[in-house]
Amino acid sequence: MSEVLERPTIALHGITTVAGRYVIGAQTTHPGINLFACRLRMIGSDTLRVTAPVIPQKGEAVSASFTSFGTLTGAVTRHFDDGFEMSIEQDAAERERLNMRITSFSEKLWTTETDRRVAQRVMPSNPRTVIARPDNWSQPCLIVDYSISGAAVSAAFQPEVGEIVTVGRVTGEVVRLFDFGFAVRFFEPQNADHLEGLLEAPDEWREVMRRTFQTA
């Protein structure tokens, strides 16, 4: 049997275009309970970091899936105020395959031109925000993508179709459920130039979350 030659550690930072999903624990997956959407921020030979609506406990098992990198399993090693970092459990051959995917993806970033303005649906640069109900209930959520008419959202609850929610500072109606979240249709089409700012969490809410994270 030929021996796999292990490459040096490879890491790709500052990723903003890769959406995925993750499952917390090994139990059966349930949307809004242990299955959520996430956004990849960094991936390396042995670790990855995501922005996520729900932050698991340190040491908790996580399985994260991305079209470009496959399904990666491991445990949470570090917390951030907008997500978490996890180790990647793999053997030498799996590590080599992941290194090849990271290298291939990195090369595509330098050779593929993209224009956010021509896309009907946009991935926000800061996807973690807040979702609220009319009764002042609120919690963190993650915007998967958005358009001037609505947004796809992942959070630690699964609302009813027809429920009224506010994402950031834009209010709309839940119109569809899917496996890792739900779709919100805004009551009015939004100005494309200002919408991303409106979808961000209010400053006072972000400050509360920052203090909570620091004292956790």
Backbone torsions as a table, in degrees:
resi	resn	phi	psi	omega
1	MET	NA	129.9	-179.1
2	SER	-74.2	145.1	-178.2
3	GLU	-89.3	135.3	177.5
4	VAL	-78.8	125.2	177.8
5	LEU	-85.2	119.0	-174.4
6	GLU	-79.3	128.9	177.3
7	ARG	-74.2	160.7	172.3
8	PRO	-62.9	165.1	179.3
9	THR	-61.4	133.0	177.3
10	ILE	-118.6	140.6	177.3
11	ALA	-143.3	141.8	178.1
12	LEU	-125.1	118.2	-174.9
13	HIS	-107.5	165.6	173.0
14	GLY	68.1	28.6	178.8
15	ILE	-74.8	133.2	180.0
16	THR	-128.3	-1.0	-171.3
17	THR	-114.4	3.3	-175.0
18	VAL	-108.5	111.1	175.3
19	ALA	-96.4	150.3	178.6
20	GLY	-152.8	-162.8	177.4
21	ARG	-143.4	157.5	179.3
22	TYR	-142.4	152.4	178.8
23	VAL	-120.6	130.6	178.0
24	ILE	-94.0	125.5	178.8
25	GLY	80.8	-177.3	-175.4
26	ALA	-109.3	3.7	-178.5
27	GLN	-76.2	171.5	178.3
28	THR	-56.2	138.1	-175.3
29	THR	-76.4	139.0	178.2
30	HIS	-138.2	120.2	178.3
31	PRO	-56.1	136.3	179.0
32	GLY	79.1	-3.6	178.7
33	ILE	-116.3	-53.8	176.1
34	ASN	-139.0	5.5	176.8
35	LEU	-118.8	122.7	-175.1
36	PHE	-143.0	161.3	171.6
37	ALA	-83.6	159.1	178.0
38	CYS	-150.3	169.2	175.7
39	ARG	-125.8	126.3	-179.3
40	LEU	-72.0	133.4	177.8
41	ARG	-113.1	-33.5	179.3
42	MET	-154.0	141.3	172.9
43	ILE	-140.1	136.4	178.6
44	GLY	-132.8	-175.6	-179.2
45	SER	-60.1	-30.9	-172.3
46	ASP	-129.6	0.5	-175.8
47	THR	-155.3	159.9	174.2
48	LEU	-147.2	157.6	178.6
49	ARG	-128.4	138.9	179.2
50	VAL	-132.0	153.5	163.4
51	THR	-89.8	133.2	-170.0
52	ALA	-148.6	152.7	178.8
53	PRO	-75.8	-29.9	-178.5
54	VAL	-124.7	127.5	-176.5
55	ILE	-103.0	112.9	-179.0
56	PRO	-68.7	167.2	176.0
57	GLN	-70.2	151.9	175.1
58	LYS	-60.6	136.1	-178.3
59	GLY	87.8	-9.8	-178.5
60	GLU	-73.5	142.7	-179.1
61	ALA	-72.8	138.3	179.6
62	VAL	-139.5	142.3	171.8
63	SER	-121.7	119.8	-177.0
64	ALA	-117.1	137.7	-176.4
65	SER	-125.0	133.2	178.0
66	PHE	-137.7	138.8	-177.9
67	THR	-55.7	-40.5	-174.9
68	SER	-80.5	-17.8	-172.6
69	PHE	-127.0	-5.3	179.1
70	GLY	83.3	-165.8	179.2
71	THR	-96.2	126.4	-175.9
72	LEU	-123.1	130.7	-178.6
73	THR	-115.2	154.2	179.1
74	GLY	175.2	-152.8	-178.6
75	ALA	-135.6	150.0	-179.6
76	VAL	-69.1	129.1	-178.1
77	THR	-114.6	-19.7	-174.2
78	ARG	-156.5	145.6	177.8
79	HIS	-106.0	146.6	169.4
80	PHE	-128.0	164.1	-178.0
81	ASP	-68.8	-15.6	179.1
82	ASP	-117.6	6.0	-178.1
83	GLY	173.0	-145.7	-175.8
84	PHE	-156.3	166.3	174.7
85	GLU	-116.8	143.5	179.9
86	MET	-134.3	149.3	172.2
87	SER	-76.0	161.6	177.3
88	ILE	-117.1	118.7	178.9
89	GLU	-86.8	120.4	-176.2
90	GLN	-164.0	157.5	173.6
91	ASP	-91.2	-178.4	-174.4
92	ALA	-62.2	-40.3	-179.3
93	ALA	-66.7	-40.8	178.4
94	GLU	-66.3	-37.8	178.0
95	ARG	-63.7	-40.4	178.3
96	GLU	-63.5	-42.3	179.0
97	ARG	-64.6	-39.5	178.0
98	LEU	-64.9	-42.5	177.3
99	ASN	-57.6	-41.4	179.7
100	MET	-64.9	-39.4	178.5
101	ARG	-67.0	-40.1	178.3
102	ILE	-62.9	-45.2	179.3
103	THR	-61.6	-44.5	-179.9
104	SER	-63.7	-42.9	179.5
105	PHE	-64.7	-41.2	179.2
106	SER	-60.8	-40.9	179.2
107	GLU	-65.0	-37.1	178.9
108	LYS	-66.6	-34.3	179.2
109	LEU	-60.3	-32.4	-177.3
110	TRP	-87.0	-13.8	-175.1
111	THR	-114.3	-8.0	-178.3
112	THR	-109.3	125.6	177.7
113	GLU	-93.5	137.7	177.3
114	THR	-128.7	153.0	178.6
115	ASP	-136.5	106.9	-177.5
116	ARG	-59.5	-27.9	-174.0
117	ARG	-69.0	-27.6	-177.1
118	VAL	-89.6	-5.8	-178.4
119	ALA	-86.1	132.9	178.2
120	GLN	-69.9	-38.2	178.0
121	ARG	-113.1	137.8	-171.2
122	VAL	-122.3	142.1	172.6
123	MET	-93.4	119.2	-177.5
124	PRO	-67.7	150.4	179.6
125	SER	-70.9	-30.1	176.1
126	ASN	-120.5	85.9	-170.4
127	PRO	-75.2	-19.7	-177.1
128	ARG	-84.1	124.0	-178.0
129	THR	-143.9	-156.8	-177.6
130	VAL	-124.5	143.6	173.3
131	ILE	-118.3	139.8	-175.2
132	ALA	-136.0	156.8	174.4
133	ARG	-110.5	165.0	-178.7
134	PRO	-60.8	-21.0	-179.3
135	ASP	-86.4	15.9	178.5
136	ASN	75.6	6.2	170.9
137	TRP	-69.8	137.9	178.1
138	SER	-152.6	158.9	176.8
139	GLN	-162.1	166.0	178.2
140	PRO	-66.0	152.1	173.5
141	CYS	-148.9	172.7	178.3
142	LEU	-127.0	128.4	175.8
143	ILE	-85.6	116.5	178.7
144	VAL	-71.1	-50.8	172.7
145	ASP	-161.5	172.8	-178.7
146	TYR	-152.4	162.9	171.2
147	SER	-136.4	-176.9	-179.4
148	ILE	-68.6	-14.4	-176.2
149	SER	-107.6	-10.7	-178.7
150	GLY	178.5	-178.0	-177.3
151	ALA	-146.2	148.8	170.3
152	ALA	-96.4	130.4	-169.7
153	VAL	-130.2	146.2	172.5
154	SER	-126.3	132.7	-177.8
155	ALA	-153.8	174.0	-177.4
156	ALA	-85.0	40.6	171.0
157	PHE	-163.0	159.5	179.4
158	GLN	-122.1	104.7	-175.0
159	PRO	-75.0	174.7	173.9
160	GLU	-87.2	146.4	171.9
161	VAL	-60.7	133.8	-176.8
162	GLY	97.8	-11.1	179.9
163	GLU	-69.5	143.7	179.5
164	ILE	-93.7	127.5	179.6
165	VAL	-138.3	159.0	175.2
166	THR	-118.7	123.2	177.9
167	VAL	-102.7	114.7	-171.5
168	GLY	63.8	-108.6	177.0
169	ARG	-125.0	22.2	-179.5
170	VAL	-118.1	126.6	-175.4
171	THR	-101.1	143.7	178.6
172	GLY	-161.0	-166.6	-176.0
173	GLU	-121.3	136.9	175.3
174	VAL	-70.6	122.2	-175.6
175	VAL	-115.7	-14.2	-177.9
176	ARG	-159.0	145.6	174.5
177	LEU	-111.3	144.8	172.1
178	PHE	-140.4	-177.2	-164.0
179	ASP	-65.9	-29.7	-179.0
180	PHE	-116.5	14.2	179.7
181	GLY	169.6	-143.5	-174.8
182	PHE	-158.5	161.7	-179.7
183	ALA	-106.1	135.1	177.9
184	VAL	-114.5	127.3	174.8
185	ARG	-100.6	122.3	-179.1
186	PHE	-66.7	148.3	179.7
187	PHE	-66.1	-29.2	177.9
188	GLU	-136.4	142.7	173.6
189	PRO	-57.8	140.6	-174.3
190	GLN	-102.4	158.7	174.6
191	ASN	-72.3	120.7	-175.1
192	ALA	-60.7	-31.0	-177.0
193	ASP	-73.9	-24.0	-175.1
194	HIS	-110.4	-9.3	-169.1
195	LEU	-64.7	-42.2	-177.4
196	GLU	-59.4	-39.5	177.2
197	GLY	-64.4	-36.7	179.2
198	LEU	-69.9	-28.1	-179.7
199	LEU	-79.8	-14.9	178.1
200	GLU	-69.9	151.9	178.9
201	ALA	-65.6	142.9	175.5
202	PRO	-56.8	149.3	-175.7
203	ASP	-56.7	-40.3	-176.7
204	GLU	-66.8	-35.5	178.5
205	TRP	-68.8	-42.2	179.5
206	ARG	-63.5	-34.6	178.9
207	GLU	-67.9	-40.3	176.7
208	VAL	-61.4	-45.1	-180.0
209	MET	-64.2	-38.1	179.4
210	ARG	-64.0	-43.6	180.0
211	ARG	-67.1	-39.5	178.1
212	THR	-61.2	-42.7	179.9
213	PHE	-65.4	-39.6	-178.6
214	GLN	-67.3	-30.1	-177.7
215	THR	-96.1	-3.5	-177.7
216	ALA	-70.6	NA	NA
